[in-house]
Amino acid sequence: MIDNPYDATAKEGIAPTSNRWVRRFAWLAAGLVLFFVLLTLLLPATRRARPAAHRMTCASNLRNISIALNAYNQEYGQFPPAYVIDESGRRLHSWRTLILPFIEQGELYSKIDLSKPWNHPDNAFAFKRAIPVYTCPSVKSPNRRTTYLAVVGEHNAFHPSQGRELAEIIDGTSNTLMLVEADPSQAVHWMSPEDLTAEVLLDGDPNRKTTHFGGFHAAFFDATTRFIVTDMEPSMLKGFLTIDGGEGMRE
């Protein structure tokens, strides 16, 4: 009589084929369970890490822009105006265009016709370009738009159409804010000669939308960046916005 082959393998210490597949399936199932458990534990951390990384990138962008503005000042003896105008007073180009050579975009700058408006067909090639340093990774909008805006006014960082000298920053470079990260709804094309006024920033709306939770980034004249909380005292924010309000130490 021929023995059952499964009995023979069992006698030799070899598990039947069906049992081997059961064990393999059990190991696979256990591995999948462990994977999904780890994934569940890691997802919250990933969700928290992404906004933090975006904030770091955003702060770095603003710092690099403020460094470029200071380099512009060293080159020309003054900071750029908020925008340049033609003989009729029409706005032509933004400060963001003027500092292109200082953010490693000199070649692009050399091809822009500054005598014609930023949105003139002859400048269309630049209009279609995205500038990474002007883009916050948290803003869900076309990548040629920017939320990095200057504070424009007679007593604020950027004069509307004239360059400012460093000596005009009477309150001190570390106490005077030059750029802010605006509400995403206020984003403009990076070439557009549009920015913000102090009045907009001091509107006092506690529910004002911000790109990052709890506040927005700001760059100061000393090339530092800080996170401005939305519930900051209006008087303190106003002090940061003025160049000659007397709130800061004179340098």
Contacts in CASP RR format, 6 or more apart in sequence:
PFRMAT RR
TARGET T0000
AUTHOR 0000-0000-0000
METHOD contacts of the structure
MODEL  1
MIDNPYDATAKEGIAPTSNRWVRRFAWLAAGLVLFFVLLTLLLPATRRAR
PAAHRMTCASNLRNISIALNAYNQEYGQFPPAYVIDESGRRLHSWRTLIL
PFIEQGELYSKIDLSKPWNHPDNAFAFKRAIPVYTCPSVKSPNRRTTYLA
VVGEHNAFHPSQGRELAEIIDGTSNTLMLVEADPSQAVHWMSPEDLTAEV
LLDGDPNRKTTHFGGFHAAFFDATTRFIVTDMEPSMLKGFLTIDGGEGMR
E
6 16 0 8 1.000
9 15 0 8 1.000
9 16 0 8 1.000
10 16 0 8 1.000
15 23 0 8 1.000
51 138 0 8 1.000
51 212 0 8 1.000
51 213 0 8 1.000
53 137 0 8 1.000
54 136 0 8 1.000
54 137 0 8 1.000
54 138 0 8 1.000
54 212 0 8 1.000
55 138 0 8 1.000
55 212 0 8 1.000
55 217 0 8 1.000
55 227 0 8 1.000
57 136 0 8 1.000
57 137 0 8 1.000
58 136 0 8 1.000
58 137 0 8 1.000
58 138 0 8 1.000
58 181 0 8 1.000
58 211 0 8 1.000
58 212 0 8 1.000
58 217 0 8 1.000
59 217 0 8 1.000
59 225 0 8 1.000
59 227 0 8 1.000
61 133 0 8 1.000
61 134 0 8 1.000
61 135 0 8 1.000
61 136 0 8 1.000
61 148 0 8 1.000
62 148 0 8 1.000
62 179 0 8 1.000
62 181 0 8 1.000
62 217 0 8 1.000
62 218 0 8 1.000
62 219 0 8 1.000
62 225 0 8 1.000
63 219 0 8 1.000
63 223 0 8 1.000
63 224 0 8 1.000
63 225 0 8 1.000
64 103 0 8 1.000
64 133 0 8 1.000
65 99 0 8 1.000
65 103 0 8 1.000
65 133 0 8 1.000
65 134 0 8 1.000
65 148 0 8 1.000
65 179 0 8 1.000
65 219 0 8 1.000
66 178 0 8 1.000
66 179 0 8 1.000
66 219 0 8 1.000
66 220 0 8 1.000
66 221 0 8 1.000
66 223 0 8 1.000
66 224 0 8 1.000
66 225 0 8 1.000
67 102 0 8 1.000
67 223 0 8 1.000
68 99 0 8 1.000
68 102 0 8 1.000
68 103 0 8 1.000
69 79 0 8 1.000
69 80 0 8 1.000
69 95 0 8 1.000
69 99 0 8 1.000
69 102 0 8 1.000
69 178 0 8 1.000
70 221 0 8 1.000
70 223 0 8 1.000
71 99 0 8 1.000
71 102 0 8 1.000
72 79 0 8 1.000
72 80 0 8 1.000
72 98 0 8 1.000
72 99 0 8 1.000
72 102 0 8 1.000
73 79 0 8 1.000
73 166 0 8 1.000
75 102 0 8 1.000
77 165 0 8 1.000
77 166 0 8 1.000
78 163 0 8 1.000
78 164 0 8 1.000
78 165 0 8 1.000
78 166 0 8 1.000
79 157 0 8 1.000
79 158 0 8 1.000
79 163 0 8 1.000
79 164 0 8 1.000
79 165 0 8 1.000
79 166 0 8 1.000
79 178 0 8 1.000
80 95 0 8 1.000
80 98 0 8 1.000
80 99 0 8 1.000
80 158 0 8 1.000
80 163 0 8 1.000
81 95 0 8 1.000
81 158 0 8 1.000
81 159 0 8 1.000
81 160 0 8 1.000
81 161 0 8 1.000
81 162 0 8 1.000
81 163 0 8 1.000
81 164 0 8 1.000
82 94 0 8 1.000
82 95 0 8 1.000
82 150 0 8 1.000
82 152 0 8 1.000
82 153 0 8 1.000
82 158 0 8 1.000
82 159 0 8 1.000
82 160 0 8 1.000
82 161 0 8 1.000
82 193 0 8 1.000
82 195 0 8 1.000
83 91 0 8 1.000
83 92 0 8 1.000
83 93 0 8 1.000
83 94 0 8 1.000
83 95 0 8 1.000
83 160 0 8 1.000
83 161 0 8 1.000
83 193 0 8 1.000
84 91 0 8 1.000
84 92 0 8 1.000
84 93 0 8 1.000
84 98 0 8 1.000
84 114 0 8 1.000
84 161 0 8 1.000
84 193 0 8 1.000
85 91 0 8 1.000
85 92 0 8 1.000
85 161 0 8 1.000
86 92 0 8 1.000
86 115 0 8 1.000
89 161 0 8 1.000
90 117 0 8 1.000
91 117 0 8 1.000
91 193 0 8 1.000
92 114 0 8 1.000
92 115 0 8 1.000
92 116 0 8 1.000
92 117 0 8 1.000
92 118 0 8 1.000
92 193 0 8 1.000
93 112 0 8 1.000
93 114 0 8 1.000
93 117 0 8 1.000
93 118 0 8 1.000
93 191 0 8 1.000
93 193 0 8 1.000
94 118 0 8 1.000
94 190 0 8 1.000
94 191 0 8 1.000
94 192 0 8 1.000
94 193 0 8 1.000
94 194 0 8 1.000
94 195 0 8 1.000
95 150 0 8 1.000
95 158 0 8 1.000
96 131 0 8 1.000
96 134 0 8 1.000
96 146 0 8 1.000
96 148 0 8 1.000
96 190 0 8 1.000
96 191 0 8 1.000
97 109 0 8 1.000
97 112 0 8 1.000
97 114 0 8 1.000
97 118 0 8 1.000
97 126 0 8 1.000
97 191 0 8 1.000
100 106 0 8 1.000
100 108 0 8 1.000
100 109 0 8 1.000
100 112 0 8 1.000
100 131 0 8 1.000
101 109 0 8 1.000
103 131 0 8 1.000
103 133 0 8 1.000
105 131 0 8 1.000
108 126 0 8 1.000
108 129 0 8 1.000
111 125 0 8 1.000
111 126 0 8 1.000
112 123 0 8 1.000
112 126 0 8 1.000
113 120 0 8 1.000
113 122 0 8 1.000
113 123 0 8 1.000
116 122 0 8 1.000
116 123 0 8 1.000
117 123 0 8 1.000
118 127 0 8 1.000
118 189 0 8 1.000
118 191 0 8 1.000
118 192 0 8 1.000
118 193 0 8 1.000
119 127 0 8 1.000
119 189 0 8 1.000
119 191 0 8 1.000
119 192 0 8 1.000
123 191 0 8 1.000
126 191 0 8 1.000
127 144 0 8 1.000
127 189 0 8 1.000
127 191 0 8 1.000
128 144 0 8 1.000
129 144 0 8 1.000
130 143 0 8 1.000
130 144 0 8 1.000
131 144 0 8 1.000
131 146 0 8 1.000
131 190 0 8 1.000
134 146 0 8 1.000
134 148 0 8 1.000
134 190 0 8 1.000
135 143 0 8 1.000
135 146 0 8 1.000
136 146 0 8 1.000
136 147 0 8 1.000
136 148 0 8 1.000
136 181 0 8 1.000
136 211 0 8 1.000
138 211 0 8 1.000
138 212 0 8 1.000
139 145 0 8 1.000
139 147 0 8 1.000
139 184 0 8 1.000
139 187 0 8 1.000
139 211 0 8 1.000
140 184 0 8 1.000
141 184 0 8 1.000
141 187 0 8 1.000
144 189 0 8 1.000
144 190 0 8 1.000
145 187 0 8 1.000
145 188 0 8 1.000
145 189 0 8 1.000
145 190 0 8 1.000
146 187 0 8 1.000
146 188 0 8 1.000
146 189 0 8 1.000
146 190 0 8 1.000
147 181 0 8 1.000
147 182 0 8 1.000
147 183 0 8 1.000
147 184 0 8 1.000
147 186 0 8 1.000
147 187 0 8 1.000
147 211 0 8 1.000
148 179 0 8 1.000
148 180 0 8 1.000
148 181 0 8 1.000
148 182 0 8 1.000
149 179 0 8 1.000
149 180 0 8 1.000
149 182 0 8 1.000
149 186 0 8 1.000
149 188 0 8 1.000
149 194 0 8 1.000
149 195 0 8 1.000
149 196 0 8 1.000
150 157 0 8 1.000
150 158 0 8 1.000
150 178 0 8 1.000
150 179 0 8 1.000
150 195 0 8 1.000
150 196 0 8 1.000
151 157 0 8 1.000
151 158 0 8 1.000
151 177 0 8 1.000
151 178 0 8 1.000
151 179 0 8 1.000
151 180 0 8 1.000
151 195 0 8 1.000
151 196 0 8 1.000
151 197 0 8 1.000
151 198 0 8 1.000
151 201 0 8 1.000
151 241 0 8 1.000
152 158 0 8 1.000
152 159 0 8 1.000
152 160 0 8 1.000
152 195 0 8 1.000
152 196 0 8 1.000
152 197 0 8 1.000
153 159 0 8 1.000
153 160 0 8 1.000
153 197 0 8 1.000
153 198 0 8 1.000
154 160 0 8 1.000
155 198 0 8 1.000
155 242 0 8 1.000
155 243 0 8 1.000
155 244 0 8 1.000
155 245 0 8 1.000
156 197 0 8 1.000
156 198 0 8 1.000
156 241 0 8 1.000
156 242 0 8 1.000
156 243 0 8 1.000
157 164 0 8 1.000
157 176 0 8 1.000
157 177 0 8 1.000
157 178 0 8 1.000
157 179 0 8 1.000
157 221 0 8 1.000
157 241 0 8 1.000
157 243 0 8 1.000
158 164 0 8 1.000
158 178 0 8 1.000
158 195 0 8 1.000
164 243 0 8 1.000
166 173 0 8 1.000
166 221 0 8 1.000
168 243 0 8 1.000
168 244 0 8 1.000
169 176 0 8 1.000
169 221 0 8 1.000
169 243 0 8 1.000
169 251 0 8 1.000
170 243 0 8 1.000
170 244 0 8 1.000
170 245 0 8 1.000
170 246 0 8 1.000
170 250 0 8 1.000
171 239 0 8 1.000
171 242 0 8 1.000
171 243 0 8 1.000
171 244 0 8 1.000
171 245 0 8 1.000
171 246 0 8 1.000
171 247 0 8 1.000
171 248 0 8 1.000
171 250 0 8 1.000
172 221 0 8 1.000
172 248 0 8 1.000
172 249 0 8 1.000
172 250 0 8 1.000
172 251 0 8 1.000
173 220 0 8 1.000
173 221 0 8 1.000
173 222 0 8 1.000
173 251 0 8 1.000
174 220 0 8 1.000
174 221 0 8 1.000
174 222 0 8 1.000
174 224 0 8 1.000
174 251 0 8 1.000
175 220 0 8 1.000
175 239 0 8 1.000
175 240 0 8 1.000
175 247 0 8 1.000
175 248 0 8 1.000
175 249 0 8 1.000
176 220 0 8 1.000
176 221 0 8 1.000
176 240 0 8 1.000
176 241 0 8 1.000
176 242 0 8 1.000
176 243 0 8 1.000
177 218 0 8 1.000
177 219 0 8 1.000
177 220 0 8 1.000
177 221 0 8 1.000
177 240 0 8 1.000
177 241 0 8 1.000
178 219 0 8 1.000
178 220 0 8 1.000
178 221 0 8 1.000
179 218 0 8 1.000
179 219 0 8 1.000
180 196 0 8 1.000
180 201 0 8 1.000
180 216 0 8 1.000
180 217 0 8 1.000
180 218 0 8 1.000
180 219 0 8 1.000
180 228 0 8 1.000
181 210 0 8 1.000
181 211 0 8 1.000
181 212 0 8 1.000
181 216 0 8 1.000
181 217 0 8 1.000
181 218 0 8 1.000
182 196 0 8 1.000
182 216 0 8 1.000
183 208 0 8 1.000
183 209 0 8 1.000
183 210 0 8 1.000
183 211 0 8 1.000
184 209 0 8 1.000
184 211 0 8 1.000
185 209 0 8 1.000
186 196 0 8 1.000
186 200 0 8 1.000
188 194 0 8 1.000
188 195 0 8 1.000
198 238 0 8 1.000
198 241 0 8 1.000
198 242 0 8 1.000
201 237 0 8 1.000
201 241 0 8 1.000
202 234 0 8 1.000
202 237 0 8 1.000
202 238 0 8 1.000
202 241 0 8 1.000
204 234 0 8 1.000
206 230 0 8 1.000
206 231 0 8 1.000
208 230 0 8 1.000
210 216 0 8 1.000
210 230 0 8 1.000
212 227 0 8 1.000
214 229 0 8 1.000
214 230 0 8 1.000
215 227 0 8 1.000
215 228 0 8 1.000
215 229 0 8 1.000
215 230 0 8 1.000
216 227 0 8 1.000
216 228 0 8 1.000
216 230 0 8 1.000
217 225 0 8 1.000
217 226 0 8 1.000
217 227 0 8 1.000
217 228 0 8 1.000
218 225 0 8 1.000
218 226 0 8 1.000
218 227 0 8 1.000
218 228 0 8 1.000
218 240 0 8 1.000
219 225 0 8 1.000
220 226 0 8 1.000
220 240 0 8 1.000
228 237 0 8 1.000
228 240 0 8 1.000
239 245 0 8 1.000
239 246 0 8 1.000
239 247 0 8 1.000
239 248 0 8 1.000
240 247 0 8 1.000
END
